[in-house]
Amino acid sequence: TVMAAPMTNDQSWFYALALGVSFLKCLLINAYHSTDFEVHRNWLALTHSLPVSQWYYEATSEWTLDYPPLFAWFEYGLSHIACFFDKEMLVVPNLNYASPATVLFQRLSVIVADVVFFYAVKECCKCLREDKGKDLLGKPSFILTVLLLWNFGLLIVDRILGDLAINKSCMAQTCRFPYLKLILHFEGAFLFSVLLNLKHNCIRFIDKSRSSLFIKGQLPQVLSRLFPFKRGLCHAYWAPNIWALYNIADKAFSILGVKFRLLDINKLPKASMTGGLVQEFQHSVLPSVSPLATLVCTLLSILPALFKIWHRPNGARGFLRCLVICALGSFMFGWHVHEKAILMAILPLSLLAVDSRKDAGIFLMLSVTSHYSLFPLLFTTQELPIKIFLMLLFTIFSLASLKTLFRKGGALLNPLEVTYLLGLIPLELICEFVYPLTVWQKTFPFLPLMLTSVYCALGVTYAFIRLYISLLTCSDTTKKTKMQ
């Protein structure tokens, strides 16, 4: 295996980008935080105050511990630092406790833990071959660094959630190992095991894996927490996947059925799936979807990619493309998928985007659409200009830099794709400014979220299909690429 040429000796730009994003997060310390803030405060409290045997049984808060054991131990370690900021945050009954010191600690824990992510991104950049003489803005390593460190989705989720710093660093490291020597595959396997024990939905990156860090004697209870099937098919805000399209199709059929007197409105289930609640619900016309059905659909969606990579690996690029498809397939067909889980596909796809113009086009479609789908997570008025500005900044850079990198060969997006992406502008104007002024706001408050989810689901589905076609039609022997 040929090692890729290292990054240029002058790496001051990398540290400037890393410090810049850390400074930005410091400025946003007092910004809005969601219920995920209380989730992690509660986990800090219960791991600090209770014996290990009670961690996965404690239910004082509705936000029970539902992450794998290694993440629980990570929270336990953080709790011993948290006590120096405010001991009251570590009291389990102190629900929704959010003192200034507590907010500061949780924000800083993300910013400091990002150091691991910075290292992972720097290692990923070593997998790229640089063309000497190119300007900084034309270097794949610089573009990839910005796409990862300044990823709009990560900025949004880190502000709201604050638990991805370690997870995303392990994932970035795992993505890099196909490009390096075989001996480092053992390190990759180790990091993947760590990743899986930090966040169980990372199992989508491989066809069969098993967590080995379960707490002794609590395996059934841990599994019941990790896979809470009673939460329903979709989250309160539908993730932009195939089930969002399935839900809206069911809704349309039920409306048409009532209008043409084919269905009795009194016998139809209540509109619980559009009520913005986390719960199980029944579809009105189409067959209701069970957890087993989503599992079968997920496996069917990734099996062709797994067979392809098994029989015709097509090198590191083929492996990474298969990894992205597994992540995206799980997002598209999984049970109770969160909208932020799309980042598990966008981050590794960034590596492909700086290597192939075809993948660059897919990346633009997926990233712009998926990042916009995260807008409802920041719904307060004061954050509106911030999220719009940051997304525009990241989108403009992505378009300009990838266009410069692949200046030969025409446009990265075709007219239909450009038209679809431009459609996000009137969608935002309607959902954010026009609809709140209408009389329907009080009657149908969930409608803007539904429109956003369904529109974005079309773009994500399109990107998924394009990525699959790219995998299944690519030749076994690829041309000379920047990645080795």
Protein Blocks (a to p, Z undefined) as FASTA:
>chain_A
ZZdddddfblmlmmmmmmmmmmmmmmmmmmccdfklmmmmmmmmmmmmpcfklmmmgckb
mbdcfbdfklmmmmmmmmmmmmmmommlmpmklghiacfklmmmmmmmmmmmmmmmmmmm
mmmmmmpccdehiafklpmklmmmmmmmmomklmmmmmmnopmmmmmmmmmmmmmmmmmc
fklmmmmmmmmmmmmmmomklmmmpfbdcdfkbcehilmmmmmmmmcfknojbdfbdcdd
fklmmmmmmmmmmmmmmmnopacfklpccfkklnopacddddfkbccddfklmmmmmmmm
mmmmmmmmmmmnnpmklmmmmmmmmmmmmmmmmghiafklmmmmmmmmmmmmmmpmklmm
mmmmmmmmmmmmmmmmmmcfklmmmmmmmmmmmmmmmmmmmmmmmmggpafbdfklmmmm
mmmmmmmmmmmmmmmmpmklmmmmmlmmmmmmmmmmmmmmmmmmmmmmmmmmpcfbdcdd
fbZZ
